[in-house]
Amino acid sequence: MDLRFSGAEPNADERAAVDAVLGAPGSGWEGGEREIERDGRTATGGLAAHLRRDLLLPALHALQDRAGWVSPGGLQYVCRRLSVAPAEAWGVVTFYHLFATEPRAPVVAHVCDDLACRLAGAERICGQLAESFGPEGAPALGGRVTWIRSP
């Protein structure tokens, strides 16, 4: 992910998911339809934009829940709506391992693999999942299910 916006565009489901959390965009500056008469003379930002940054995680969760992953277009839309730099939002998405940055099965079993979980039997669980569903990250049951290790 770059420090600037790319040409990626969100699909209708991604827009709807983000708009359900943030409300409809007020102007073209926030990802809405551009109206030169209104938007050409005003810009939003500053304190008002900064006060909405707490909505980044809820908006990303909405994308993940609706689409199953956070696409570049969906992420760009969230960034425009919240006036957050794409690199900063990408850092949040990649920090939290429950966010997917590539398409994957709708149902994902996350298996904790830190030291305490390993001592409690995580490796045994991973072995059972591998026997039942195949290797980690591979789609199973017609692409509907997968499993991955999560810290």
N, C-alpha and C positions, 0 to 999 in steps of 0.2 A: 504494500500500500504506500502511496506517495504522500507527500505533504500537500498536494494540490488535488482538486477534484478531477476525476477521470471522466470519460464519456459514458460510463456505465449508467444505465437507467433502471429504476425499479419497475417491477411489473405491477399490475393492478392489485393483486393480493398483498404485496409488500406495502404499497401505499396505504391500503385500507388498514393493515395491521398497525402501522405507525400512526396514522391519523386517529385510530381508535384510542391511542394513548395520549397523543399530543393535541388532538382536535384538528379541525381543518386548517390548512395553511391560510394565513391572512393575505399573502401577497406572493408575487413571483420571487421575491428575495428569500422566502421561506419554502420554496419548492412548489408553490402553487402556479396557476396559470398567470402568465405575464400580461399585464395591462399597462401599456406604456404611459397612458395618461395619469394613472395613479402611481405605478411603481417607478416610473422614470424620474421622479422627483424626491422620493423618500427612500431611506434605507433603515433597516432595523438592526440593532446590535447594542453594544454597551451593556449597561447594567441589566436591562430587560432580558437580553439574550443570556447573560451570565447566570441570572437567577433560575434559568430553566435547565441548566446543565445536570441537575439531579435526575432529570428524566431520561438520561442516556441509557442506563441499565434497563429500566422498564421498556423503553422503545426497542432495544436490542432483544430483550426477551420476547416481545411481541413478534418481532421478525422471526426469531427462532421457532416460536410456537406455531406460527402460521405456515412458514415455508419449510421448516425443518433444518434450516441453516441460514447464516447471514451472508447474503450475496453481495458482491461489490455494488450493484445498483441499489440494493436496500440500504447498505451502509452509507452510500453517498446521500441518499434521501434523508436519513437520520441526521447526518452531518449538516446538511443545508437547513433542515428544520430547526436544529438546535444551535447553529453557528459554532460547531465544534470542528476543529481541524481533522481531516481524514486520518492523518497519522496518529493522532491522539485516540480517536475512536477505534482504530485498528489495534492499537496497543491494549485497549480494554478488552476487545473481542478475543485477542490471542492470549491474554493473561488468564482469563477464565476458561478452563478446559471444558466446561459444559456447552460452550458456544461452538458450533461447527462452522468452518470457513469453506467447506466443500459440501456438495449434496451427499446425503447419506440416508439410510433407512429411517422411516418414521419412528420406529421404536428402537431405542438404544439402551442397552443395559450397561451402566457404568460400574466398573469394579475398582474399588479403592486399592491402590497398590503401594501405599506408603509402608513404613516399617511396622507400625502397629497392626495394620490390616494383614500384612504378610504373616506376622506371628499368629494372628487369629484365624488363618486359613485361606487367605485370598488366593494363593497359588492353587489350592485344591479347587476352589470355585472356578478359577480361570480354566483349569484342566477340564472340568465338567462342561463348561460353556463351549470350549473348543471341540469336545466330543459331540455335543448336541448341535451346535450351530456352525462349526467350522472355525477357521482361524480368526484372530482378532481383527475387527474392522471389515471383514468380508460379509456381504449381504447374505441373509439366509431366509428361508421360507418365502421364496419368490421376491426377495428384495424388501420385505417388510420389517425385518429384524436384524440387528447386529449387536455386537458387544465390543467394548473397548476398555482399556485400563485408564483410570483417571486418578491423578494425584489428589 
